[in-house]
Amino acid sequence: MKTAFTRPGSSNDVAISNVVQSTVKGPSSSEDRIHGAKPVLQSNTEMVLEEEASSVGSRTSGYRSFPENLEVLCVLGDGDVTQGLRLATENRLRELGNRDYVNRIAVLPDVHWKPRMETPSSIAVESGSYVVPDVTSVALNDCMSVIRTQWHKDELEPQWMEVFFRQLNRCAAPHRGAMTPYSPSVEDLASFLFEGAAAAVRRYGMPDHWLDSIENQGQSAFHHVSSRDLHRIVPWLMRTCRVFRSEFGLNYRGNHFVEVQYVSDIVDPELAKQWQLFPGQVVIMSHLGPGPFTGNLLHLYSKRQKQSTLRRILRAGWKMPWHLGRRSDAKRAERWQAFVNPQRFQGFCLDSAIGNELACAIHFGTNCGFAYQVASHRALLDAMDHSAKERSMSRPEPELLWCVSHNHITRETVTQDPVVIARHNAARAYEGQPTVIAGSYDVPSCLGVGMDGGSRLLRSYDHGFGALIDQSTHASHRSTGFEKALIYYMKRDQHGTLKRIVHRPKRPCKEIVDQALQVLESERITRRVCHMEPLATMHN
């Protein structure tokens, strides 16, 4: 089998084996349907030899060799964007690509590797009828949302930002186990798991057409589930304990954020008018995970590096009795191998008992993630209404423009038959629908539209250009002569306490962002409609 990963700006797929001969072999075809081979550890000598081979490969195949101290994974080429993969990233992709069930790995312009993750970000993996759970994060349905308003940026006073952010944080959970006004009841949660965003739209009083602006109308299309599946896949404790319904809709920790932006640089006036966008229009972008339920459920059905020692111990103490004691069509030994002690990049056939259970878990987790996004939309609308009344402003008349996941496992038809596709920090482009590519707190984001191509890259695009932006600004240093960006750091409590406001100069990154967008456009994945300039960003 020839497994390929794709470099932007290249006219052909490049076989992983053509870059460097891999020392890791995948499972043989004679193995059982539960696959996975433990990777061969390399000695220091092998690593040095492989690094030399990588340098040779970079000269012959278009790859660039990297200095040892270069921490970013993408570099600027002469006049275009080139794909640079550090040795460790390249090795990990080859290891994944050598699995018999992995048919294609698409590597996107912003590829980079976050600490303690199993795979690099900005990739999409097609694996036929097999599920490979650790290709993505456990936070399935990490989403980007854009809500447009009828406000113009000149209507916003500096005091409005603080009122808006304070109101959001008054409703947020002060600690991990606390409920929010948007936390579901036990009955609500059950309906979320089966219906996804549709149940959340009813629960939070959103208009029915809200669903039309959510990917797949806010419901997992991965698997068909029943009430029996709910009881055999989701522990009773997770279905009833309030801690798994806590923090609902308002957890903007880490790299998650809510950002006030305005429309700028309209590239496609006709489509912008169709989407009711105008220059200077205020829009709200949010980047939010799926909440504690989904993350904990997927931790129960996989083994991940990114967790503290204490949580690893606690989860192991819960996992073993759950998987070995519950009713299942799979044998106990199979459940142990699959869920308690799996090998890296172990694949599970959807026709097997283990594959069916994993598919059910993904389905429930994905649906809960969509419901979590709708809860956050309700919270944003409520905060906008509150701040408008307090500042005597006109009503915002908000409408959801698009909500799309960039961390998911789903089934799609790329050419003929439906196949399993996993995207890690990459989103699906739908022809004629919006695409959302985040910039940064000091770099404009891009709103685009899906095009009719991109099958070579599994119709995928980067959810943001953070690594490219950081690398570009590290190389050129920050500019002090540009407009300032505002970052509000809030404390989650009943007072909506403002901890501090940080003023930072905006970074001159238009060139690198435009080049990356041109790469995606040349593949007919997405094209630009407009940019969205940040006014203020909030973390809590």
C-alpha positions as CSV (number, residue, x, y, z in Angstrom):
1,M,0.0,0.0,0.0
2,K,1.3,3.5,-0.8
3,T,0.5,5.9,1.9
4,A,1.1,9.5,1.0
5,F,1.0,12.8,2.7
6,T,0.6,16.1,0.8
7,R,2.6,19.2,0.8
8,P,1.0,22.5,-0.2
9,G,2.4,24.0,-3.3
10,S,3.2,20.5,-4.7
11,S,1.6,19.0,-7.7
12,N,2.0,15.4,-6.6
13,D,1.6,13.4,-3.4
14,V,4.9,12.5,-1.8
15,A,5.2,9.0,-0.5
16,I,6.5,8.9,3.1
17,S,8.9,6.1,2.2
18,N,10.5,8.3,-0.5
19,V,11.5,10.9,2.1
20,V,13.2,8.6,4.6
21,Q,13.1,4.8,4.9
22,S,11.0,4.0,7.9
23,T,12.2,1.7,10.7
24,V,8.7,1.1,11.9
25,K,6.5,-1.6,10.4
26,G,2.8,-1.8,10.6
27,P,0.7,-4.8,11.5
28,S,0.6,-7.7,9.1
29,S,-2.6,-8.4,7.2
30,S,-2.9,-11.8,8.9
31,E,-3.6,-10.1,12.3
32,D,-7.0,-10.0,13.9
33,R,-9.4,-7.1,13.1
34,I,-8.1,-5.4,16.2
35,H,-4.8,-4.0,14.8
36,G,-1.8,-2.2,16.2
37,A,1.9,-2.7,16.3
38,K,4.2,-1.4,19.0
39,P,6.6,1.0,17.4
40,V,10.3,0.1,17.2
41,L,12.4,2.4,19.4
42,Q,15.4,3.8,17.7
43,S,18.8,4.2,19.1
44,N,20.7,7.5,19.1
45,T,22.8,6.2,16.2
46,E,19.7,5.3,14.2
47,M,18.3,8.8,14.9
48,V,21.5,10.5,13.7
49,L,21.5,8.4,10.5
50,E,17.9,9.1,9.9
51,E,18.4,12.8,10.4
52,E,21.1,12.7,7.7
53,A,18.8,10.7,5.5
54,S,16.1,13.4,6.1
55,S,18.5,16.1,5.0
56,V,19.2,14.2,1.8
57,G,15.5,13.6,1.3
58,S,14.8,17.2,1.8
59,R,17.1,18.1,-1.1
60,T,15.7,15.5,-3.4
61,S,12.0,15.7,-2.6
62,G,11.5,19.4,-1.9
63,Y,11.7,19.2,1.9
64,R,13.8,21.6,3.9
65,S,16.2,20.4,6.6
66,F,15.9,22.2,10.0
67,P,18.4,23.5,12.5
68,E,18.2,21.7,15.8
69,N,17.1,24.8,17.7
70,L,14.3,25.7,15.3
71,E,11.1,25.1,17.3
72,V,8.5,25.9,14.7
73,L,7.6,23.4,11.9
74,C,6.7,25.7,9.0
75,V,9.1,28.0,7.2
76,L,8.8,30.7,4.5
77,G,10.1,29.7,1.1
78,D,11.1,32.0,-1.7
79,G,7.8,33.5,-2.7
80,D,5.6,30.8,-1.5
81,V,4.7,28.6,1.5
82,T,6.7,25.4,1.8
83,Q,6.0,22.5,4.1
84,G,8.6,21.9,6.7
85,L,8.5,18.9,9.0
86,R,10.8,18.4,11.9
87,L,12.3,15.0,12.3
88,A,10.1,13.9,15.2
89,T,7.0,15.0,13.3
90,E,8.1,13.3,10.2
91,N,8.8,10.0,12.1
92,R,5.4,10.1,13.7
93,L,3.6,10.6,10.4
94,R,5.6,7.7,8.9
95,E,4.7,5.5,11.8
96,L,1.0,6.3,11.4
97,G,1.2,5.9,7.6
98,N,2.7,2.5,7.9
99,R,-0.4,1.1,9.5
100,D,-2.2,-1.2,7.0
101,Y,-5.5,0.6,7.5
102,V,-4.3,4.1,6.9
103,N,-4.8,5.0,3.3
104,R,-3.9,8.7,3.2
105,I,-2.5,11.5,5.4
106,A,-3.1,15.0,4.3
107,V,-0.6,17.5,5.9
108,L,-1.8,21.1,5.8
109,P,0.2,24.4,5.8
110,D,0.1,25.1,9.6
111,V,1.3,21.6,10.6
112,H,2.9,21.7,14.1
113,W,3.2,19.4,17.1
114,K,1.7,20.4,20.4
115,P,3.3,19.0,23.6
116,R,2.3,15.5,24.7
117,M,-0.1,14.9,21.7
118,E,0.0,11.7,19.8
119,T,-0.1,13.3,16.4
120,P,0.8,16.7,14.9
121,S,-1.9,19.3,14.4
122,S,-3.3,20.3,11.0
123,I,-3.6,16.9,9.5
124,A,-6.4,14.7,8.1
125,V,-6.3,10.9,8.0
126,E,-8.4,8.5,6.0
127,S,-8.5,5.0,7.3
128,G,-11.2,3.1,5.3
129,S,-13.5,1.2,7.6
130,Y,-11.1,1.5,10.6
131,V,-11.2,3.9,13.5
132,V,-7.9,5.1,14.9
133,P,-8.9,7.1,18.0
134,D,-5.6,8.6,19.0
135,V,-5.2,10.5,15.6
136,T,-7.4,13.2,17.2
137,S,-7.6,14.8,20.6
138,V,-10.2,13.4,23.1
139,A,-11.8,16.8,22.9
140,L,-14.0,15.8,19.9
141,N,-16.0,18.7,18.4
142,D,-13.7,21.5,19.4
143,C,-15.4,24.2,17.3
144,M,-15.0,27.6,15.8
145,S,-18.1,29.8,15.6
146,V,-18.8,33.2,14.1
147,I,-21.9,35.2,15.0
148,R,-22.6,38.3,13.1
149,T,-24.4,41.4,14.5
150,Q,-25.9,44.5,13.1
151,W,-23.6,46.7,15.0
152,H,-20.8,48.8,13.4
153,K,-17.5,48.9,15.2
154,D,-17.8,52.7,15.7
155,E,-20.9,52.0,17.9
156,L,-18.7,50.1,20.4
157,E,-17.4,52.1,23.4
158,P,-14.4,50.7,25.3
159,Q,-16.7,50.3,28.3
160,W,-18.9,47.9,26.3
161,M,-16.1,45.4,26.0
162,E,-15.7,45.2,29.7
163,V,-19.5,44.9,30.4
164,F,-19.8,42.2,27.8
165,F,-16.9,40.1,29.1
166,R,-17.9,40.6,32.7
167,Q,-21.4,39.3,32.0
168,L,-20.1,36.2,30.3
169,N,-17.9,35.4,33.3
170,R,-20.6,36.0,35.9
171,C,-22.3,33.0,34.3
172,A,-19.1,30.9,34.1
173,A,-18.3,28.1,36.5
174,P,-15.9,29.4,39.3
175,H,-14.3,25.9,39.5
176,R,-14.3,22.6,37.5
177,G,-17.2,21.0,39.3
178,A,-19.5,24.0,39.3
179,M,-22.7,24.3,37.3
180,T,-23.6,27.2,35.0
181,P,-27.0,28.7,34.1
182,Y,-26.6,26.7,30.9
183,S,-25.8,23.3,32.4
184,P,-28.2,20.7,31.3
185,S,-30.3,18.4,33.6
186,V,-29.9,14.7,33.5
187,E,-32.8,14.5,31.0
188,D,-31.4,17.3,28.9
189,L,-28.0,15.5,28.7
190,A,-29.6,12.3,27.5
191,S,-31.4,14.1,24.7
192,F,-28.1,15.9,23.8
193,L,-26.4,12.6,23.4
194,F,-29.0,11.3,20.9
195,E,-30.0,14.5,19.1
196,G,-27.0,16.8,19.4
197,A,-27.6,20.5,18.6
198,A,-31.3,20.0,17.8
199,A,-32.0,19.1,21.4
200,A,-29.9,22.1,22.6
201,V,-31.7,24.5,20.3
202,R,-35.0,23.5,22.0
203,R,-33.4,23.6,25.5
204,Y,-31.9,27.1,25.1
205,G,-34.8,28.7,23.1
206,M,-32.8,29.3,19.9
207,P,-34.5,29.7,16.5
208,D,-34.9,26.6,14.5
209,H,-32.8,28.0,11.6
210,W,-29.8,28.1,13.9
211,L,-29.2,24.5,13.0
212,D,-28.7,25.4,9.3
213,S,-25.5,27.2,10.2
214,I,-24.0,24.3,12.2
215,E,-21.9,21.6,10.5
216,N,-24.1,18.6,9.7
217,Q,-26.9,20.5,11.4
218,G,-25.2,19.8,14.7
219,Q,-25.5,16.0,14.8
220,S,-23.0,13.2,14.4
221,A,-23.5,11.1,11.2
222,F,-20.9,8.6,12.3
223,H,-23.0,5.8,13.8
224,H,-26.6,4.7,14.5
225,V,-27.2,4.3,18.3
226,S,-30.1,3.1,20.5
227,S,-31.0,3.4,24.2
228,R,-29.3,0.1,24.8
229,D,-26.1,1.6,23.4
230,L,-26.3,4.5,25.8
231,H,-26.5,2.2,28.8
232,R,-23.7,-0.1,27.7
233,I,-21.3,2.6,26.5
234,V,-21.8,5.5,28.9
235,P,-21.4,4.7,32.7
236,W,-24.4,5.6,34.9
237,L,-22.1,8.0,36.9
238,M,-21.4,10.0,33.8
239,R,-25.1,10.2,32.9
240,T,-26.2,11.4,36.3
241,C,-23.3,13.1,38.2
242,R,-23.3,16.9,38.0
243,V,-19.5,17.2,37.5
244,F,-19.9,15.9,33.9
245,R,-22.5,18.7,33.2
246,S,-20.4,21.4,34.8
247,E,-18.6,24.4,33.2
248,F,-21.2,24.1,30.4
249,G,-20.8,26.5,27.5
250,L,-18.3,29.0,29.1
251,N,-14.9,27.4,29.5
252,Y,-12.5,29.8,27.7
253,R,-9.3,28.4,29.2
254,G,-6.0,27.7,27.4
255,N,-6.2,28.5,23.7
256,H,-9.9,28.8,23.8
257,F,-11.3,32.3,23.5
258,V,-14.1,34.7,22.6
259,E,-13.1,37.6,20.4
260,V,-14.9,40.7,19.3
261,Q,-13.9,41.4,15.6
262,Y,-15.0,43.6,12.7
263,V,-15.3,42.8,9.0
264,S,-12.5,44.2,6.9
265,D,-10.9,43.7,3.5
266,I,-13.9,42.3,1.7
267,V,-12.6,40.2,-1.2
268,D,-15.9,38.9,-2.5
269,P,-18.5,41.7,-2.2
270,E,-21.3,39.7,-3.8
271,L,-21.0,36.7,-1.4
272,A,-20.5,39.1,1.5
273,K,-23.7,40.8,0.7
274,Q,-25.5,37.5,0.4
275,W,-24.2,36.6,3.9
276,Q,-25.3,40.1,5.1
277,L,-21.8,41.2,5.8
278,F,-20.7,44.9,5.5
279,P,-17.4,46.7,6.2
280,G,-16.9,47.5,9.9
281,Q,-19.6,45.1,11.0
282,V,-19.1,43.6,14.4
283,V,-18.8,39.8,14.6
284,I,-18.2,37.5,17.6
285,M,-15.8,34.6,17.1
286,S,-15.5,31.8,19.7
287,H,-13.2,28.9,20.0
288,L,-14.5,26.4,22.5
289,G,-14.1,22.7,23.3
290,P,-16.8,20.1,23.9
291,G,-16.9,20.3,27.7
292,P,-16.1,17.8,30.4
293,F,-18.5,15.0,29.3
294,T,-17.0,14.4,25.9
295,G,-13.4,14.5,27.1
296,N,-13.9,12.1,29.9
297,L,-16.0,9.7,27.8
298,L,-13.3,9.5,25.2
299,H,-10.6,9.1,27.8
300,L,-12.5,6.1,29.0
301,Y,-12.2,4.6,25.5
302,S,-8.6,5.5,24.7
303,K,-5.2,5.9,26.4
304,R,-3.7,9.4,26.0
305,Q,-0.4,11.1,26.9
306,K,-1.9,14.5,27.7
307,Q,-3.1,14.0,31.3
308,S,-1.6,14.5,34.7
309,T,-0.3,11.6,36.7
310,L,-3.1,11.9,39.2
311,R,-5.8,11.8,36.5
312,R,-4.1,8.9,34.8
313,I,-4.2,6.9,38.1
314,L,-7.8,7.9,38.8
315,R,-9.0,7.1,35.3
316,A,-7.1,3.7,35.4
317,G,-9.0,2.9,38.6
318,W,-12.3,3.6,36.9
319,K,-11.5,2.1,33.5
320,M,-10.5,-1.4,34.5
321,P,-13.6,-2.3,36.5
322,W,-15.9,-0.6,33.9
323,H,-14.5,-2.3,30.9
324,L,-13.9,-5.7,32.5
325,G,-17.2,-5.8,34.4
326,R,-19.8,-4.4,31.9
327,R,-21.8,-6.3,29.4
328,S,-20.3,-6.4,26.0
329,D,-20.2,-8.4,22.8
330,A,-16.4,-8.2,22.9
331,K,-14.3,-10.5,25.0
332,R,-12.6,-9.2,28.1
333,A,-9.2,-9.7,26.6
334,E,-10.2,-7.6,23.6
335,R,-11.6,-4.8,25.8
336,W,-8.4,-4.8,27.8
337,Q,-6.2,-4.5,24.7
338,A,-8.4,-1.9,23.1
339,F,-9.4,0.4,25.9
340,V,-7.1,-0.1,28.9
341,N,-3.7,-0.9,27.3
342,P,-3.9,-0.1,23.5
343,Q,-0.9,0.4,21.3
344,R,-0.3,3.6,19.6
345,F,-2.3,4.1,16.4
346,Q,-4.2,0.9,17.0
347,G,-7.1,0.6,14.5
348,F,-10.5,-0.9,15.1
349,C,-12.7,-2.2,12.3
350,L,-16.2,-0.8,12.5
351,D,-17.6,-4.3,11.8
352,S,-16.0,-5.7,15.0
353,A,-17.6,-5.6,18.5
354,I,-14.8,-3.2,19.7
355,G,-15.2,-1.0,16.7
356,N,-18.9,-0.7,17.2
357,E,-18.5,0.3,20.9
358,L,-15.9,2.9,20.0
359,A,-18.1,4.3,17.2
360,C,-21.0,4.6,19.8
361,A,-18.7,6.5,22.2
362,I,-17.6,8.8,19.4
363,H,-21.2,9.4,18.3
364,F,-22.3,10.3,21.9
365,G,-19.3,12.5,22.5
366,T,-19.7,14.4,19.2
367,N,-23.4,15.1,19.8
368,C,-22.7,16.4,23.3
369,G,-20.0,18.6,21.8
370,F,-22.5,20.2,19.4
371,A,-24.9,20.8,22.2
372,Y,-22.1,22.5,24.2
373,Q,-21.5,24.9,21.3
374,V,-25.2,25.9,21.2
375,A,-25.1,26.5,25.0
376,S,-22.1,28.9,24.4
377,H,-24.0,30.6,21.6
378,R,-26.9,31.2,24.0
379,A,-24.5,32.6,26.6
380,L,-23.0,35.0,24.0
381,L,-26.4,36.2,22.9
382,D,-27.5,36.8,26.5
383,A,-24.3,38.7,27.3
384,M,-24.8,40.9,24.1
385,D,-28.3,41.7,25.1
386,H,-27.3,42.6,28.6
387,S,-24.4,44.8,27.5
388,A,-26.6,46.5,24.9
389,K,-29.2,47.4,27.5
390,E,-26.6,48.6,30.0
391,R,-24.9,50.8,27.5
392,S,-28.2,52.0,25.8
393,M,-27.2,50.5,22.5
394,S,-29.4,49.2,19.7
395,R,-30.2,45.5,19.7
396,P,-27.4,43.4,18.1
397,E,-29.8,41.2,16.1
398,P,-27.3,38.3,16.2
399,E,-27.3,35.4,13.7
400,L,-25.0,32.4,13.5
401,L,-22.9,32.5,10.4
402,W,-21.1,29.2,10.8
403,C,-20.1,26.7,13.5
404,V,-17.6,24.0,12.4
405,S,-15.6,21.4,14.2
406,H,-11.8,21.1,13.8
407,N,-11.3,17.9,15.9
408,H,-13.4,15.0,14.9
409,I,-13.8,11.5,13.6
410,T,-16.5,11.0,11.0
411,R,-17.6,9.1,7.9
412,E,-17.5,10.8,4.6
413,T,-17.7,10.0,0.9
414,V,-14.5,11.4,-0.7
415,T,-14.6,9.6,-4.0
416,Q,-17.1,6.7,-4.0
417,D,-17.6,4.7,-0.8
418,P,-18.0,6.2,2.7
419,V,-14.7,6.1,4.6
420,V,-13.5,7.1,8.1
421,I,-11.8,10.4,8.3
422,A,-10.1,11.9,11.4
423,R,-9.1,15.6,11.5
424,H,-6.8,17.0,14.1
425,N,-7.0,20.8,14.3
426,A,-8.3,20.8,10.7
427,A,-11.8,21.4,9.5
428,R,-14.0,20.1,6.6
429,A,-14.7,22.5,3.7
430,Y,-18.3,22.2,2.3
431,E,-18.9,23.7,-1.1
432,G,-20.8,26.9,-0.8
433,Q,-20.6,27.0,3.0
434,P,-18.4,29.4,5.1
435,T,-15.0,28.4,6.2
436,V,-13.4,29.9,9.3
437,I,-9.6,30.2,9.7
438,A,-8.5,31.9,12.9
439,G,-5.7,34.3,13.1
440,S,-4.6,35.4,16.6
441,Y,-5.5,38.0,19.2
442,D,-3.4,40.4,17.2
443,V,-3.8,39.0,13.6
444,P,-7.0,39.1,11.5
445,S,-9.0,35.9,11.0
446,C,-10.3,34.9,7.6
447,L,-13.8,34.0,6.5
448,G,-13.9,32.0,3.3
449,V,-16.2,29.8,1.3
450,G,-15.8,26.1,0.5
451,M,-14.9,25.2,-3.1
452,D,-15.5,22.2,-5.3
453,G,-12.1,20.5,-5.0
454,G,-9.7,19.4,-2.3
455,S,-10.3,15.6,-2.4
456,R,-6.5,15.2,-2.5
457,L,-6.3,16.9,0.9
458,L,-9.5,15.2,2.1
459,R,-11.4,18.5,1.6
460,S,-9.6,19.8,4.7
461,Y,-8.2,23.2,5.8
462,D,-6.3,24.5,8.8
463,H,-8.5,25.8,11.6
464,G,-5.9,28.6,12.1
465,F,-2.4,29.7,11.1
466,G,-1.0,30.1,14.6
467,A,2.3,28.2,13.9
468,L,2.9,30.0,10.7
469,I,2.2,33.3,12.3
470,D,4.4,32.7,15.3
471,Q,7.2,31.5,13.1
472,S,6.9,34.5,10.8
473,T,6.9,37.0,13.6
474,H,9.8,35.2,15.3
475,A,11.8,35.6,12.1
476,S,10.9,39.3,11.6
477,H,10.4,40.3,15.2
478,R,7.4,42.2,16.5
479,S,6.5,45.6,15.2
480,T,5.9,48.4,17.6
481,G,4.3,50.8,15.0
482,F,1.1,48.9,14.5
483,E,-2.4,49.2,16.1
484,K,-2.7,47.7,19.6
485,A,-4.5,44.5,20.4
486,L,-6.5,44.1,23.7
487,I,-6.6,40.9,25.7
488,Y,-9.0,40.7,28.7
489,Y,-8.0,38.1,31.3
490,M,-11.1,37.4,33.4
491,K,-11.7,35.4,36.6
492,R,-14.6,33.1,36.6
493,D,-16.8,34.1,39.5
494,Q,-20.2,35.7,40.3
495,H,-18.7,39.2,39.9
496,G,-17.1,38.6,36.6
497,T,-13.8,39.9,38.0
498,L,-11.4,41.5,35.5
499,K,-7.9,40.4,36.4
500,R,-6.0,42.5,33.8
501,I,-6.0,44.0,30.4
502,V,-3.0,43.5,28.2
503,H,-2.1,45.8,25.3
504,R,0.1,44.4,22.7
505,P,1.1,45.7,19.2
506,K,-0.5,43.9,16.3
507,R,1.9,41.7,14.3
508,P,2.5,42.3,10.6
509,C,1.6,38.8,9.3
510,K,-0.5,39.6,6.2
511,E,2.0,38.1,3.8
512,I,2.4,34.7,5.4
513,V,-1.4,34.4,5.9
514,D,-2.1,35.4,2.3
515,Q,0.4,32.8,1.1
516,A,-1.1,30.1,3.1
517,L,-4.6,31.0,1.9
518,Q,-3.4,31.0,-1.7
519,V,-2.2,27.4,-1.1
520,L,-5.6,26.3,0.0
521,E,-7.2,28.2,-2.9
522,S,-4.9,26.6,-5.4
523,E,-6.2,23.2,-4.2
524,R,-9.8,24.5,-4.6
525,I,-10.5,23.9,-1.0
526,T,-11.5,27.4,0.1
527,R,-11.3,31.0,-1.1
528,R,-11.4,34.3,0.7
529,V,-14.6,36.3,1.3
530,C,-13.3,38.8,3.9
531,H,-11.0,39.2,6.8
532,M,-12.1,39.9,10.4
533,E,-9.9,42.3,12.4
534,P,-9.7,41.6,16.2
535,L,-10.8,44.4,18.5
536,A,-10.6,42.5,21.9
537,T,-10.0,38.9,23.0
538,M,-11.1,37.3,26.3
539,H,-9.7,34.3,28.2
540,N,-11.0,33.0,31.5
